[in-house]
Amino acid sequence: MNKRTFLVCMALVIAGVAATAIAYPHMPERIPMHWNAHGHLDGYGPRWMLLVLGPGLMAAELAIYAALPVFSPRSFRLESFRNTYQLIVIASVVMAGYIQAVVLATALSGNGDIVTPLLLSGVSLVLVFIGNLMGKVRRNFFIGIRTPWTLASERVWYATHRLAGKTMVATGIVSIAAAAWGGLAGITLWIALIGNGVLVPVVFSFVHYRSLERSGGLEA
């Protein structure tokens, strides 16, 4: 992780802490924390958990992403796609910050039923963004579609991630509509869309690997 990315993410973490600190005195002692399969609020928790689940999560993500390059084996260095990695780090921290903002707004307004559509739509947008980066992700153990077949073959890795980019963008766009639909049907459809967006490349990696294996097209 380069210095600029680290500073951007630290600024986001600090903004999360500041927003939580400003909102904290104006919140009830117990805040919305859980939503059922229909997207309706059905559980509360102590407000101090906002500090752990918001800025705490953002800081933890930043620490993990900063440490991952240290643990990468030499042949699978994250530096091989450094710029793409920086964008994925920022997108992940932004997503955590967005979740915190939605939960803060809900705790202050008391309208818990708007959370699920907003959160699912946010995840869908991040999926679209990261999908556009998938084709640039090089073989590694931490980011991307990491199956036995993609890790065993560069050809399978590249083909799978080109496909994953398309499926993630497509399902991300469509799943925004599912999130807006809401209710049990909308949430179920959203889960199915996101699941298929990931499952299709996984299945493809196996099929493509076997095809190359039979044709002798795998790397030595």
Secondary structure, DSSP 8 states (H G I E B T S, - for coil): --HHHHHHHHHHHHHHHHHHHHHGGGS-SEEEEEE-TTS-EEEEEETTHHHHHTHHHHHHHHHHHHHHHHHS-GGG-GGGGHHHHHHHHHHHHHHHHHHHHHHHHHHHH--GGGHHHHHHHHHHHHHHHHHTTGGG--S-SSSS---HHHHH-HHHHHHHHHHHHHHHHHHHHHHHHHHHH-HHHHHHHHHHHHHHHHHHHHHHHHHHHHHHHHHT-S--
